Amino acid sequence: METFSKGVALFFFAAGIILLFLTLLNYGIGFATANWLNPPFWRLYLFLAVAGILAYILIRFRRREGQ
């Protein structure tokens, strides 16, 4: 179960980083007119990236019983 949780956390982190990069690239070049690539969504993608990496850190370094 721990491996699955790490995978989900890393997926959210990677998705947030990739979508943020695409949004910034779209802002600079203007290759698409999709709403989800507009600047107001930067905060959402940053939230996904930060939440994903924090979840990974919490899962990876949690204390075990008896330690």
ZAKEFI-927977 format. One line per 2 residues: their letters; for each residue x, y, z of N, C-alpha, C, O. Coordinates in steps of 0.2 Angstrom, whole numbers, plus 5000, padded with zeros to 4 digits. Example, Ala and Ser with C-alpha at 12.3 -4.5 7.8 and 13.67 -1.06 7.14 Angstrom:
AS) 5066:4972:5039:5062:4978:5039:5066:4984:5039:5071:4983:5042  5064:4989:5035:5068:4995:5036:5064:5000:5039:5067:5006:5040 .
END
This chain:
ME) 5004:4994:5000:5000:5000:5000:5004:5006:5000:5002:5011:4997  5010:5006:5003:5014:5012:5004:5017:5014:4997:5018:5019:4995 .
TF) 5019:5008:4993:5021:5010:4986:5016:5013:4982:5018:5018:4978  5010:5011:4982:5004:5014:4979:5003:5021:4981:5003:5026:4976 .
SK) 5004:5023:4987:5003:5029:4989:5009:5034:4987:5007:5040:4985  5015:5031:4987:5020:5035:4984:5019:5037:4977:5021:5042:4974 .
GV) 5017:5032:4973:5016:5033:4966:5010:5038:4965:5011:5042:4960  5005:5038:4969:5000:5043:4968:5003:5050:4969:5001:5055:4966 .
AL) 5006:5050:4975:5009:5057:4976:5014:5059:4971:5014:5065:4969  5018:5055:4968:5023:5057:4963:5019:5059:4957:5021:5063:4953 .
FF) 5013:5055:4955:5009:5057:4949:5007:5064:4950:5007:5068:4945  5004:5066:4956:5001:5073:4957:5007:5078:4956:5006:5083:4953 .
FA) 5013:5076:4959:5018:5081:4958:5020:5082:4951:5021:5087:4948  5021:5076:4947:5023:5076:4940:5018:5080:4936:5019:5084:4932 .
AG) 5012:5078:4937:5006:5081:4933:5006:5089:4934:5005:5093:4930  5007:5091:4941:5007:5098:4942:5013:5102:4939:5012:5107:4936 .
II) 5019:5099:4939:5025:5102:4936:5024:5102:4928:5025:5107:4925  5021:5097:4925:5021:5097:4918:5015:5102:4916:5016:5105:4911 .
LL) 5010:5102:4919:5004:5107:4917:5007:5114:4918:5005:5118:4915  5010:5115:4924:5013:5122:4925:5018:5124:4919:5018:5129:4917 .
FL) 5022:5119:4917:5027:5121:4912:5023:5122:4905:5025:5127:4902  5018:5118:4904:5014:5119:4898:5010:5126:4898:5010:5129:4893 .
TL) 5008:5128:4904:5004:5134:4905:5009:5140:4904:5008:5145:4900  5015:5139:4907:5020:5145:4906:5022:5145:4899:5023:5151:4896 .
LN) 5023:5140:4895:5025:5140:4888:5020:5143:4884:5021:5146:4879  5013:5141:4886:5008:5144:4882:5007:5151:4883:5006:5155:4878 .
YG) 5009:5154:4889:5009:5161:4890:5014:5164:4886:5013:5170:4884  5020:5161:4885:5025:5165:4882:5024:5164:4874:5025:5169:4871 .
IG) 5022:5158:4872:5022:5157:4865:5015:5158:4862:5014:5161:4856  5010:5156:4866:5003:5156:4864:5001:5151:4859:4998:5153:4854 .
FA) 5002:5145:4860:5001:5140:4855:4994:5137:4856:4992:5133:4851  4990:5138:4861:4984:5135:4862:4979:5140:4865:4981:5145:4869 .
TA) 4972:5139:4864:4968:5144:4867:4963:5140:4873:4958:5143:4875  4965:5135:4875:4962:5131:4880:4962:5135:4886:4967:5138:4888 .
NW) 4956:5134:4890:4955:5138:4896:4960:5136:4901:4962:5139:4905  4961:5129:4901:4965:5126:4907:4973:5128:4906:4977:5126:4910 .
LN) 4974:5131:4900:4981:5133:4899:4982:5141:4900:4987:5144:4898  4977:5144:4903:4978:5151:4904:4981:5153:4911:4981:5148:4915 .
PP) 4984:5159:4912:4987:5160:4918:4983:5159:4925:4986:5157:4930  4977:5160:4925:4973:5159:4932:4974:5152:4934:4973:5150:4940 .
FW) 4976:5147:4930:4977:5140:4932:4984:5139:4935:4985:5133:4938  4988:5143:4935:4995:5142:4938:4995:5140:4945:4998:5136:4947 .
RL) 4990:5144:4949:4990:5142:4956:4988:5135:4957:4990:5132:4962  4983:5132:4953:4981:5126:4954:4986:5121:4952:4987:5116:4956 .
YL) 4990:5122:4947:4996:5117:4946:5001:5118:4951:5004:5113:4952  5002:5124:4953:5007:5124:4959:5005:5120:4965:5009:5117:4969 .
FL) 4998:5121:4967:4995:5117:4972:4996:5110:4971:4998:5106:4976  4995:5107:4965:4996:5100:4964:5003:5098:4965:5004:5093:4968 .
AV) 5008:5102:4962:5015:5100:4963:5017:5100:4970:5020:5095:4973  5015:5105:4974:5017:5106:4981:5013:5100:4985:5017:5097:4990 .
AG) 5007:5099:4984:5003:5094:4988:5006:5087:4986:5007:5083:4991  5008:5086:4980:5011:5079:4978:5018:5078:4982:5019:5073:4984 .
IL) 5022:5083:4981:5029:5082:4984:5028:5082:4992:5032:5078:4995  5024:5086:4995:5023:5085:5002:5020:5078:5004:5022:5075:5009 .
AY) 5015:5076:5001:5012:5069:5002:5018:5064:5001:5018:5059:5006  5022:5064:4996:5027:5060:4995:5032:5060:5001:5034:5055:5004 .
IL) 5034:5066:5003:5038:5066:5009:5035:5064:5016:5039:5060:5019  5029:5065:5017:5026:5062:5023:5025:5055:5023:5026:5052:5028 .
IR) 5024:5052:5017:5023:5045:5016:5030:5042:5017:5031:5036:5020  5035:5044:5014:5042:5042:5014:5045:5042:5021:5049:5037:5022 .
FR) 5045:5047:5024:5048:5048:5030:5044:5048:5037:5046:5050:5042  5038:5044:5036:5034:5044:5042:5037:5039:5047:5041:5034:5045 .
RR) 5036:5040:5053:5039:5035:5059:5035:5029:5059:5029:5029:5058  5038:5024:5060:5036:5017:5060:5034:5015:5068:5038:5018:5072 .
EG) 5030:5011:5069:5029:5009:5076:5035:5005:5079:5037:5001:5075  5037:5007:5085:5042:5003:5088:5049:5006:5086:5054:5003:5088 .
Q) 5049:5012:5083:5056:5015:5081:5057:5021:5085:5062:5024:5085 .
END
